Each structure stands twice: as structure tokens, then as C-alpha cells.
Amino acid sequence: MKLISAIVKPFKLDEVREALASIGIQGMTVTDVRGFGRQKGHTELYRGAEYVVDFLPKTKIEVAIADELLEQAIEAIGKSASTGKIGDGKIFIVDLEQVIRIRTGETGTEAL
């Protein structure tokens, strides 16, 4: 089992959700986050004063999946989140040792 954490632009969330649903992934956790990478923020004007925005708004999507869906999920996220511009985000993949559904006590892939 794998845990995919994807950091994407906020307006791409619906497209990513639909792409993952189309390959059979049913659940995800979404968190509004802020961060920067190569973009290094930008400057904005507010009431005539210029200020620097260091951390840009992003959306973090976390999905636990069975190993056999990994390549499809990576492709779905990559295609749906891409704009072709800097700041499109990153995909991180981590091994999951165990998953337990609290309500039923199911473990492993049955809990997904």
C-alpha cells in the first residue's frame, strides 16, 4: 500500500478529484496549505503599499491506495494538476505499513 501526498494549485483540486475518481479511487483528504519552492513568492499591491507574499496558497491531497493503482494515480494527478507553468506542485509517495478502518476493524487493502 502507498500514501500519495500531492501539492497542487488550489483551482486544480476538482480536476484532480475527478481524475482519481475515474480510476476508482474513492477517498482522499484535502488540506489548504501554504508554501514556496522555485516560485519564491511574489509582490502584491495593497492600498498603495507594495508587500512580498513569501508563502503561496496550495492544496495538499492525500490518498491511500493499493500498490496496483500507483502508476494510474500518479498519471491521473500529473495530467490533471498540470498547467505547464512554475508552481504546479509535487507528488510524494510513501510506503504504508498498515491501514485500519476504525469502524469495522478491517485492515490492509480491505480498509482502503
N, CA and C of each residue as an Amber inpcrd file, in Angstrom:
protein
   336
   0.8370000  -1.1710000   0.0000000   0.0000000   0.0000000   0.0000000
   0.8830000   1.2350000   0.0000000   0.3750000   2.2990000  -0.5790000
   1.1280000   3.5450000  -0.6930000   0.2740000   4.7120000  -0.2180000
   0.9400000   5.7400000   0.2590000   0.2930000   7.0050000   0.5850000
   0.8420000   8.0420000  -0.3820000  -0.0440000   8.6180000  -1.1730000
   0.3430000   9.6720000  -2.1060000  -0.0320000  11.0070000  -1.4870000
   0.9330000  11.9000000  -1.4030000   0.6940000  13.2830000  -0.9890000
   1.0290000  14.1610000  -2.1810000   0.0470000  14.8850000  -2.6620000
   0.2500000  15.7550000  -3.8170000  -0.0270000  17.1940000  -3.4060000
   0.8910000  18.0770000  -3.7380000   0.7170000  19.5120000  -3.5070000
   0.3930000  20.1230000  -4.8670000  -0.7880000  20.7350000  -4.9900000
  -1.2350000  21.2690000  -6.2770000  -1.7830000  22.6820000  -6.0980000
  -1.9940000  23.3530000  -7.2120000  -2.6230000  24.6690000  -7.1720000
  -4.0930000  24.4960000  -6.7670000  -4.6110000  25.3870000  -5.9240000
  -5.9730000  25.2160000  -5.4010000  -7.0610000  25.0720000  -6.4660000
  -6.9620000  25.7860000  -7.5810000  -8.0050000  25.7150000  -8.5880000
  -7.9880000  24.4050000  -9.3780000  -6.9720000  23.5690000  -9.1580000
  -6.8730000  22.2750000  -9.8350000  -7.4780000  21.1340000  -9.0100000
  -7.9640000  21.4190000  -7.8040000  -8.4750000  20.3770000  -6.9200000
  -9.5920000  19.5600000  -7.5530000 -10.5960000  20.2110000  -8.1200000
 -11.7250000  19.4770000  -8.6990000 -11.2890000  18.5720000  -9.8430000
 -10.3780000  19.0480000 -10.6670000  -9.8860000  18.2290000 -11.7800000
  -9.1450000  16.9970000 -11.2750000  -8.3340000  17.1680000 -10.2360000
  -7.5960000  16.0440000  -9.6660000  -8.5700000  15.0520000  -9.0350000
  -9.5540000  15.5460000  -8.2980000 -10.5470000  14.6740000  -7.6610000
 -11.2840000  13.8450000  -8.6990000 -11.7200000  14.4870000  -9.7830000
 -12.4330000  13.7800000 -10.8480000 -11.5340000  12.7440000 -11.5240000
 -10.2620000  13.0760000 -11.7450000  -9.3310000  12.1440000 -12.3840000
  -9.1050000  10.9180000 -11.5050000  -8.9680000  11.1240000 -10.1990000
  -8.7770000   9.9960000  -9.2900000 -10.0490000   9.1550000  -9.1820000
 -11.1980000   9.8000000  -9.1580000 -12.4640000   9.0590000  -9.1030000
 -12.6510000   8.2070000 -10.3540000 -12.1890000   8.6950000 -11.4910000
 -12.3650000   7.9600000 -12.7460000 -11.5480000   6.6650000 -12.7980000
 -10.4950000   6.5520000 -11.9730000  -9.7180000   5.3070000 -11.9400000
 -10.0980000   4.4450000 -10.7370000 -11.1280000   4.8590000  -9.9920000
 -11.6450000   4.0300000  -8.9150000 -11.1660000   4.3530000  -7.5210000
 -10.5070000   5.4760000  -7.3520000 -10.0700000   5.8760000  -6.0080000
 -11.2130000   6.6310000  -5.3540000 -11.6350000   6.1410000  -4.1730000
 -12.8630000   6.6320000  -3.5660000 -12.6730000   7.7220000  -2.5290000
 -11.6050000   7.7080000  -1.7770000 -11.4620000   8.6630000  -0.6910000
 -10.1730000   9.4370000  -0.7570000 -10.1930000  10.6270000  -0.1900000
  -8.9930000  11.4610000  -0.1210000  -9.1550000  12.4520000   1.0090000
  -8.0330000  12.9580000   1.4620000  -8.0150000  14.0200000   2.4580000
  -7.4120000  15.2470000   1.7920000  -8.0690000  16.3990000   1.9890000
  -7.6220000  17.6420000   1.3630000  -7.3520000  18.6780000   2.4490000
  -6.2050000  19.3380000   2.3400000  -5.8140000  20.3610000   3.3010000
  -5.3570000  21.6010000   2.5430000  -5.8120000  22.7700000   2.9850000
  -5.2940000  24.0180000   2.4290000  -3.9790000  24.3210000   3.1310000
  -2.9170000  24.4940000   2.3320000  -1.5870000  24.7400000   2.8720000
  -0.9700000  25.9430000   2.1740000   0.1740000  26.3910000   2.6850000
   0.9320000  27.4550000   2.0430000   2.3750000  27.0290000   1.9510000
   3.0440000  27.4540000   0.8950000   4.4420000  27.0920000   0.7540000
   5.0720000  27.7780000  -0.4380000   6.3480000  27.4860000  -0.6430000
   7.0290000  28.0120000  -1.8150000   8.1380000  27.0650000  -2.2120000
   8.4860000  27.1220000  -3.4600000   9.5950000  26.3520000  -3.9990000
  10.3890000  27.2780000  -4.8890000  10.4580000  26.9390000  -6.1510000
  11.1960000  27.7900000  -7.0910000  10.4840000  29.1070000  -7.3580000
   9.1710000  29.1440000  -7.1070000   8.4160000  30.3810000  -7.3310000
   8.9140000  31.5130000  -6.4330000   9.2800000  31.1600000  -5.2150000
   9.7980000  32.1120000  -4.2340000   8.8540000  33.2690000  -3.9490000
   7.5520000  33.0520000  -4.0610000   6.5910000  34.0890000  -3.7220000
   6.4830000  35.1580000  -4.7970000   5.8080000  36.2390000  -4.4550000
   5.6390000  37.3480000  -5.3840000   5.2830000  38.6070000  -4.5970000
   5.2680000  39.7530000  -5.2770000   4.8930000  41.0080000  -4.6210000
   3.4800000  41.3800000  -5.0230000   2.7630000  41.9950000  -4.0810000
   1.4020000  42.4550000  -4.3310000   1.2790000  43.8980000  -3.8730000
   0.2860000  44.5650000  -4.4170000  -0.0080000  45.9400000  -4.0440000
  -1.2940000  45.9570000  -3.2390000  -1.2900000  46.5790000  -2.0540000
  -2.4860000  46.7010000  -1.2300000  -2.5630000  48.1250000  -0.7090000
  -3.5800000  48.8420000  -1.1140000  -3.7850000  50.2400000  -0.7110000
  -2.5380000  51.0920000  -0.9430000  -1.9410000  50.8800000  -2.0870000
  -0.7930000  51.6810000  -2.4710000   0.5380000  51.2160000  -1.9260000
   0.5150000  50.2410000  -1.0120000   1.7710000  49.7470000  -0.4410000
   2.1120000  48.4010000  -1.0800000   3.3630000  48.2580000  -1.4190000
   3.8210000  47.0000000  -2.0080000   4.3670000  46.1020000  -0.9050000
   3.9620000  44.8370000  -0.9250000   4.4990000  43.8960000   0.0600000
   4.7600000  42.5460000  -0.5950000   5.6170000  41.7590000   0.0380000
   6.0460000  40.4740000  -0.5110000   5.2130000  39.3520000   0.1120000
   4.6900000  38.4860000  -0.7370000   3.9900000  37.2910000  -0.2920000
   4.9730000  36.1320000  -0.4610000   5.5330000  35.6600000   0.6600000
   6.5370000  34.5890000   0.6120000   5.9070000  33.2260000   0.3880000
   4.8140000  32.9470000   1.0820000   4.1770000  31.6380000   1.0090000
   2.9100000  31.7350000   0.1710000   2.8400000  30.9000000  -0.8510000
   1.7080000  30.9200000  -1.7670000   0.6940000  29.8520000  -1.3750000
  -0.5980000  30.1170000  -1.5920000  -1.6140000  29.1220000  -1.2470000
  -1.5190000  27.8990000  -2.1610000  -1.5780000  26.7300000  -1.5610000
  -1.5560000  25.4560000  -2.2770000  -2.5930000  24.5400000  -1.6400000
  -2.8580000  23.4150000  -2.2750000  -3.7550000  22.4110000  -1.7390000
  -3.0050000  21.0920000  -1.6590000  -3.0880000  20.4490000  -0.4930000
  -2.4410000  19.1570000  -0.3020000  -3.5090000  18.0690000  -0.3360000
  -3.2950000  17.0860000  -1.2030000  -4.2160000  15.9660000  -1.3540000
  -3.4860000  14.7130000  -0.8830000  -4.1160000  13.9680000   0.0110000
  -3.5320000  12.7210000   0.4850000  -4.4680000  11.5760000   0.1440000
  -3.9070000  10.5230000  -0.4500000  -4.6860000   9.3710000  -0.8930000
  -3.9240000   8.1000000  -0.5400000  -4.5870000   7.1900000   0.1620000
  -4.0070000   5.8780000   0.4380000  -4.5440000   4.9070000  -0.6040000
  -3.6420000   4.1930000  -1.2800000  -4.0580000   3.3150000  -2.3740000
  -3.3380000   1.9740000  -2.3160000  -3.9160000   1.0050000  -3.0150000
  -3.2640000  -0.2920000  -3.1910000  -2.1300000  -0.1250000  -4.1980000
  -1.1170000  -0.9660000  -4.0850000   0.0750000  -0.8630000  -4.9400000
  -0.2650000  -0.9000000  -6.4300000  -1.2600000  -1.7010000  -6.8090000
  -1.5610000  -1.8510000  -8.2360000  -2.1720000  -0.6000000  -8.8740000
  -2.6360000   0.3530000  -8.0660000  -3.1950000   1.5990000  -8.6120000
  -2.1780000   2.7390000  -8.6730000  -0.9610000   2.4930000  -8.2030000
   0.0190000   3.5680000  -8.0520000   0.3110000   4.3070000  -9.3590000
   0.6850000   3.5910000 -10.3970000   1.0530000   4.2520000 -11.6580000
  -0.1210000   5.0180000 -12.2570000  -1.3190000   4.4410000 -12.1990000
  -2.5110000   5.1330000 -12.7140000  -2.7780000   6.4120000 -11.9260000
  -2.6190000   6.3470000 -10.6030000  -2.8750000   7.5140000  -9.7600000
  -1.8680000   8.6170000 -10.0330000  -0.5860000   8.2600000 -10.1760000
   0.4440000   9.2530000 -10.4670000   0.1470000   9.9360000 -11.8010000
  -0.2150000   9.1520000 -12.8000000  -0.5270000   9.7150000 -14.1180000
  -1.7540000  10.6110000 -14.0550000  -2.7910000  10.1800000 -13.3300000
  -4.0180000  10.9670000 -13.2140000  -3.7590000  12.3050000 -12.5310000
  -2.9980000  12.2730000 -11.4390000  -2.6920000  13.5160000 -10.7250000
  -1.8170000  14.4210000 -11.5910000  -0.7810000  13.8510000 -12.1830000
   0.1330000  14.6430000 -13.0090000  -0.5550000  15.3400000 -14.1610000
  -1.4000000  14.6180000 -14.8850000  -2.0910000  15.2190000 -16.0350000
  -3.1230000  16.2520000 -15.6150000  -3.8870000  15.9460000 -14.5680000
  -4.9730000  16.8510000 -14.1880000  -4.4820000  18.0920000 -13.4460000
  -3.3350000  18.0200000 -12.7680000  -2.8330000  19.1640000 -11.9980000
  -1.9050000  20.0560000 -12.8020000  -1.4950000  19.6170000 -13.9660000
  -0.5000000  20.3590000 -14.7300000  -1.0870000  21.5630000 -15.4690000
  -0.3780000  22.6850000 -15.3560000  -0.6930000  23.8660000 -16.1680000
   0.4700000  24.1510000 -17.1110000   1.6050000  23.4990000 -16.8600000
   2.7980000  23.7380000 -17.6530000   3.6060000  24.9320000 -17.1830000
   3.2010000  25.5240000 -16.0560000   3.8990000  26.6950000 -15.5270000
   4.5390000  26.3600000 -14.1950000   5.4650000  27.2010000 -13.7720000
   6.1320000  27.0140000 -12.4920000   5.0930000  27.0340000 -11.3720000
   5.2990000  26.1890000 -10.3530000   4.3910000  26.1520000  -9.2140000
   3.2770000  25.1360000  -9.3360000   3.3600000  24.2280000 -10.3260000
   2.3180000  23.2080000 -10.4830000   2.2740000  22.2470000  -9.3020000
   3.3680000  22.0590000  -8.5970000   3.3540000  21.2370000  -7.3970000
   4.2540000  20.0310000  -7.4680000   4.0440000  19.1240000  -6.5210000
   4.8580000  17.9160000  -6.3990000   3.9600000  16.7540000  -5.9820000
   4.4490000  15.5360000  -6.2630000   3.7920000  14.3100000  -5.8120000
   4.8110000  13.5320000  -4.9920000   4.4280000  13.1560000  -3.7710000
   5.2840000  12.3720000  -2.8910000   4.6110000  11.0190000  -2.6580000
   5.3990000   9.9390000  -2.6640000   4.8710000   8.6000000  -2.4520000
   5.6200000   7.9560000  -1.2900000   4.8520000   7.4210000  -0.3430000
   5.4110000   6.8110000   0.8520000   4.7830000   5.4270000   1.0370000
   5.5800000   4.4550000   1.4640000   5.0390000   3.1300000   1.7810000
   4.1800000   3.2000000   3.0370000   3.0370000   2.5120000   2.9990000
   2.1740000   2.3930000   4.1720000   2.3540000   1.0060000   4.7620000
   2.6980000   0.9560000   6.0140000   2.9020000  -0.3340000   6.6670000
   1.5760000  -1.0060000   6.9890000   0.6080000  -0.2480000   7.4860000
  -0.6720000  -0.8200000   7.8860000  -1.7640000   0.2360000   7.7940000
  -2.9730000  -0.1960000   7.4530000  -4.1530000   0.6630000   7.4440000
  -5.2390000  -0.0710000   8.2150000  -5.9300000   0.6410000   9.0960000
  -7.0050000   0.0350000   9.8850000  -8.2250000   0.9350000   9.8040000
  -9.3600000   0.3520000   9.4110000 -10.6240000   1.1000000   9.4270000
 -11.1640000   1.0310000  10.8510000 -11.3380000   2.1660000  11.4700000
 -11.7420000   2.2340000  12.8750000 -13.1200000   1.6040000  13.0990000
 -14.0770000   1.9050000  12.2620000 -15.4480000   1.4400000  12.4610000
 -15.5590000  -0.0760000  12.4630000 -14.9240000  -0.7430000  11.5170000
 -15.0920000  -2.1900000  11.3450000 -13.9080000  -3.0160000  11.8200000
 -12.7570000  -2.3920000  11.9910000 -11.5620000  -3.1300000  12.3590000
 -10.8580000  -3.7800000  11.1920000 -11.3590000  -3.5460000   9.9460000
 -10.7160000  -4.1070000   8.7620000  -9.2860000  -3.5610000   8.6590000
  -8.3910000  -4.4070000   8.1170000  -7.0080000  -3.9880000   7.9660000
  -6.5490000  -4.1980000   6.5290000  -5.4060000  -3.5920000   6.2090000
  -4.8200000  -3.7610000   4.8820000  -5.6560000  -3.1270000   3.7790000
  -5.6070000  -3.7350000   2.5920000  -6.3170000  -3.1500000   1.4410000
  -7.8280000  -3.1570000   1.6260000  -8.3620000  -4.0610000   2.4710000
  -9.8130000  -4.0500000   2.7190000 -10.2360000  -2.7570000   3.4260000
  -9.3230000  -2.1690000   4.1760000  -9.6280000  -0.9300000   4.9070000
  -9.6070000   0.2980000   3.9910000  -9.0170000   0.1440000   2.8250000
  -8.9580000   1.2810000   1.8980000 -10.3200000   1.4700000   1.2550000
